[in-house]
Amino acid sequence: MELVIRPVRSLKGTVAVPGDKSISHRALMLGAIATGETVVENFLEGEDCLATLACFRSMGVEITGPEAGRVVIRGCGLYGLSEPEDVLDAKNSGTTMRLLLGILAGQPFFSVLTGDSSLRRRPMGRVVRPLREMGARISGRGGGELAPLAVTGGELKPLAFTSPVASAQVKSAVLLAGLYAQGTTSVTEPALSRDHTERMLEYFGARVTRDGLTVAVDGNPVLKGAAIRVPGDISSAAFLMVAACIVPEAALTIKGVGLNPTRTGIIEVLREMGARMEITPAGEAGGEPYGDITVYSSELRGVEIGGALIPRLIDEIPVITVAAACACGKTVIRNAAELKVKESDRLKTMAAGLSCLGVPVEELPDGLIIYGGKRLSGAVVESYGDHRVAMALAVAGLTADGETVIKEADVVNVSFPDFVETLQRLSVE
């Protein structure tokens, strides 16, 4: 599908964004291996989360829905999953594959996990290596670096793992495997990554301890089904936040957005760039804080972004580059090499897209330099099959001269199925 974006006069209104993708995945996974019933409200019915749901159905978990964002999971307990009759397909979802590897590592059966052509190119060794240390037998292409991956699980031993990267997916895979180990499993990161897994583990009844950049979980807990209302995804909200900043006379309120402090780097960066923004906390649900975000048209300025902040806004960097393109001055993004191994090489693909729109961009080994302040020009741009790249370029098109055409734009269904309709509803022509 090609998406045609035309410049708009303004953006105004109040909107809710889809449920948080990270939390929706984890609610399914922990609900499946808990005892009793888990009811999930505001579940993200995007393609990635539906891939996770299908994998657990293939292992015998009874799941009703999704229907109007509601999913009911009848948990099997830690050891109640059944050996799948066929290959488990994670589609395009790195979260599904990496976290599910942690759970499969502890199962007393054989399974094979694969994905689409994009996911089969993404590095899995960073998860496979610690799981092998715990006792799982995992084989795959490139010595286990690439899917398809065959897993023979079973009894695991605890591990004190020092991760070379700040990655919530790596941390989560090891902690989930730690549920099946006798003793305590810990992960130490170089910087704090998003902490949804450890928050939800506690919510379901696991014993989790934290000490600085180290988090640990005790093995063989009794996880109990729970009610979860998933907050709005701040990674989806980020596209609307940047759009409101760069479009004239905009005033946009996004309701019920997750405000987990390991995810709010986008708020800090936009504020540093000069964004006019109001945050109204509304409470906590399932261990996750949430609230409303109101953003107004703003005069943005270039900034430097890097270091420990990067893991807290890793998924938002594509749209941050659009804010940088519309800002006055130079924005430098460093320490973001992790973007090279997402659904696309997001450093390269965003540099290519912005260049097509007339933005001067310099690629760095681990980041980008964006020279902002020049009026954007509409062009035909590629999404490279990456949902966040497609949406970021669509936001840029709202303030470009002429039409911006995004190819393969249907990939937005991965995380924000109503993205196009939402933009249309908020736009003032």
N, C-alpha and C positions, 0 to 999 in steps of 0.2 A: 504494500500500500504506500502511495505517495501522499504526504501531508503538505498542503499548501498553507503557509502562514503569511498574513498580510499585516502591516503595521496597524496598531490600534491607537485611538485617541487617549484612552485611559483604561484602568482596571478598577472596578469598584464592587464591593459586596462582602458577604460573609459566606464561608464555605467550610466544609469538613473534607479532609483528605482520607484516602483509604487507610485501613488498619496497618500497623507497623509490620513490615515483611519479616524482620528478624524475630520479633515476638511471636508472630503467627506460626512460623516454622517451629519454634521451640515449644509452643503450646501443644502442637500436634505430637511432637516427639515425646515430651514428658507425659502428656496425657495417655499416650499409647503404652508406656512402660510403667505407669502408675496402676494402683488398684482402685477400682470404682470408676465413677463417671466424671468426666471433665466436660464442662460446657464452655465453649469459647464464643464470645460475642465480638462483632466487628472484625471478624477474621478476614484477612486479605484474600480475595478470590482471584489472585493473579496466577500466572502460569507456573512460577517457581513454587509457590506454596501448594498448588494443586499437585505438583510432581511429588512433593513430600507426602501428601495425603494418599496418593495412589500407591506409593511404596509401602506404606504401613498397611493399607488394605491387602496388598499382596502377601503380607506376613500374618494375615488372619485377624487383624484388628477391626472390630466393628465400628464404623464411623458413619454417622448420619449427617447429611448436608454436603457442602454448604448450601444453606438456604437463607437468603437475605442477611448474609454475614454470620449466620449461626451454625456452629458445628458441635455435634455431640460425639464424644469419644468414649467408648467403653473399654477401659484399660485392661491389659493382660497381665500386668505385673512385670517386674524386671526380667523374669525368665519365661514369660508366657508367649513370646512371639513364635511363629511357625516358620519353618524353612520355606522360602519362596519357591514356587514351581518354575518360575521364569526369571530372566534377568531383571533386576530393578533398574528403572530408567529415571535418572535425576534430571532429564531434559537439559535445560540451560543453567541449572541452579547449582552453583558452587557450595552454597550453604547446605543444600540437601545432601550432596555427595560427601562433603568433609565431615559434617556432624553425624550423618548416618554411619560413616565408617567407624566412629567411636562406639556407637551402639552395637553394630554388627561384630566388632572385635570381641565383645563379651558373650556372643550367642553361641550355643553348642551346635551350630550347624554351618553349612556351606552356603555362600551367596555370591552373586556377581553383580557389580554395580557399574553402570555405564551412563553416558549422557550424549548430548548432541555433538556435532563436530567441533563446536567452539569449546565446550566443556572438556572434551577429550584432549584438547591442546593445553589445558591449564594445569599447573604443577600440583601434584598430589603427594609428592615425596615428603613435604614438610609435615604432613599428617601421618603418612604411612610409617615413617621412621620411628617416632615415639610409640606408636601402637605396636610395632614389632618388638620394641624394647619391653613392652608390657606382656608380650607372649602371643600376640595374634600372628597368624600366618597370612600374609597378604602378598599377592603376586599381581603383576600387571606389566604393561608395556614400559620399556625403559627402566627395568628393574623396580617397578612400582612407582615410577614418577608420573605415569600417565594412565588414565582409564582406557579400556575397561579394567576393573580391579576385581580379583577373586579373593574372597575372605573366608578363611576357616577360623572361626572364633572358638572361645572356650575359656578356661580358667586364666585369669590375668593376674599379674603381680603389680603392686602399686609402684608409682614412678614419681620421682622428684625431677620434673622436666624444666630446663631452662630454655625458653624459646628464643631463637635468633631473631624473630620478627614479632612485632606487636600486632597480632592477628586474633580477632575474636573467634574465627573459625578453627584455627589451630588449638587455641586454648579450650574451646568448647569440646572439640573431639576428644582431647585427652581427659578432660573432666568427666565427660559422659562415659568413656571407657573406665574411668576410675570408680564408677558406680558398681562395676563388676569385679573389682579387685579387693582382696582381703587386706585392709589397712587404709592408709591415707595417701591420696594422689595429689600432687601439687604442680602448679605451673607458675613460673616466674617469667615475666615479660620485660623487654627493655623500656617499654612505655605502656601506659594503661590503654587497653582496647575496650570496646563496648562490653558491658558486664551483664547483658540480659540473661545469659545462661545461669550464672551464679545466683542472680536474684530469683529466677524462676525455680531453680533447684531448692532454694530455701523455702519458697512459697509452697512447694509440693512436699516438703518435710525432710529434705536432706540436710545434713550438718555441713555447713560451709564456713570456713574461716579465712580471714584476710589479714595480710601483714605487708603493707606497702604495695609492691608490685607482684606479690605472691598471693595466689588464691589456692585453697585446698578443699577437697571434698572427701568425706569418709565413705568407704565402700559398703555395699549391701544395705542401703537404707530402705525403709518402707515408704515408698512414695504414694501419696494419697491424692486421688482425683480432686480437682478444684474448679471453681468458677473463675473465669478470666475474661475481663473486658479489655480488648487490645486497644491501646491509644492510637491516635492518628500517627502516621509515619512522618517523622521530621525530615527524612530524606526526600519524601514526596513533597512535603510542605516547602522545602528549600527552593524548588522551581518557582512556586508562586511567590515566595518571599523576594527572590531576586527580580522576578517580573515586576512586582510592585515597586521595587526600588528604581528600576530603570525606565518605567513608563511614566509619562507626565501625569500629574494630578491624581495619582493612584491612592486609594485607601482600601486596604484589604485586611479582613480579619479571618484567621484560620482557627477553627474551634477544635478543642480536645486533642491537641498535639502532644506526643510524648516529649517530656523534658528531662529525660535521663541525662545526668551530667556528663556521661561518657559519649553522648551524642550531640551535645549542644555547641560544638565547635563552630558550626555555621552561624550561630547567633553572635558569637564573639568576633568572628571575622567580619561579618557585615557591620557590626557596631564600630569596629576599628576603621572600617572603610567610610564611616559616616552615615550609615543607614539610620533613619528615624523609625524606631521600633518600640513597641510596648509588649511586655510579657506579663500575663496575668495567670499565676498558678491557680489551679482549680482543685487539687487534691492528689490522691494516689490510688491506683487500682492494680491489684496483683503485684504489689511491690514496685510499681513503676509510676513516677510522678508525671502529671500531665497538666496542660493548661491551654490558654488561648494566646495567639500571636497576632498582633496588628502591625502592619507595615505600611509606610507611606512613601511616596516619591521622594528620592533623596539625591543629593549631590555627592557622588561617591568619589573616593580618592584611592590611588594605588597603595598597596601595603606589601609587606614581606610575610610569607606564611611558611612555617616549617617546624621541625623539631617534634616535641611531644604532642603538639596540637594536631598533627596530621592524622593519627589513628582515630581522632574524635570527629573528623569530618571527611574521611576517606571517600565515601560515596557522594559527597556533595561537591567535590572539587570540580567535576565537569561544569556544573552551573556557576561555581565561583569564578571560573575562567570567563564566563559571560559577563558577570558583574565587573570583572577586571577590565574587559574590553570596553565597557561603557563608563569606566571610571577615569578620572583625570590623573594622568601620570602612569608610572610603571608599577606593575605587580610582579613580584618574584615568588614562585612556588618551588620549594626544595624539599628533599627527604621524602619524596612521593613515588619512589620506584615501584611500590606495591601496585600502583595504577597500571603498570605495564602488564600485569597478569590478571586483570579483571575480564569481563566479557569481551572487551577489546583492549588493546594498548591505549588506555584513555589519554595518556599524554600525547601520543602521536595522532589519535583520531580527533581530539579536540583542537590540536594545533592545525590540523588539515582543515577542519570545518571553519574555524575562525578565520584562517587565511583566505578561504573562499569568500568570506563575508567582508574582506578588506581589512582585517585586523593584523597588524604586525606582531608576529609571535616568533620567539626563539626557543628551540628545544634544548633542554639541559639533560644530562644523563639521568637525573632524578627529579626533573621538574620542568617548569616553563617560565619564560619571561614574556609578559604580555604588555604591550605598549598601548594603553587605552586613550580614550578621549576623541577618537576619530569616528565620524558617523559611519554606521554599518551599511553595507550595500547588499540587498537581497541576492541570492544565488541558489543554485542547485547544490545540495550538500548530501553527504552519505552518513547514514547512521552506523554503518559497519556492524549491523545486527546487535547494537548495544542500546538498551532502553534508556540509560541515563544520558548517553550522547544525543540520542534522538530528541529527548525532552529539552536538554540544554540548548540545542540549536533552534528548537521551536521558540524558546523564550527569547533568544537573540533576534529571531525574526520579527517579534512583536515591535521592535524599535528600529528595524532596518528599513532602508528605502527600497520600495518595490516588493516583489514576492520572494519569499524563501521557500524552496521546495526540499523536503526531507525525504530521502528514499528509504525504503524498508521501515517505515514509521510504525507499522503494526507491532513492533517489538515493545512499544510502551505498555502493552498488555501484561508484560512480565511483572510490573510493580504498580502501575497506575492505569488501570483499564479505562477509566473515564477522563483521562487527561485532556483529550481534545475537547470533549463536551464541557469540561470545567472551564477551560480557557474561553470558549465561546460564550458561556453563560456570564462570565465576569467582564467580558470585553465591552468597552464603550466605543462604538465605531465613530 
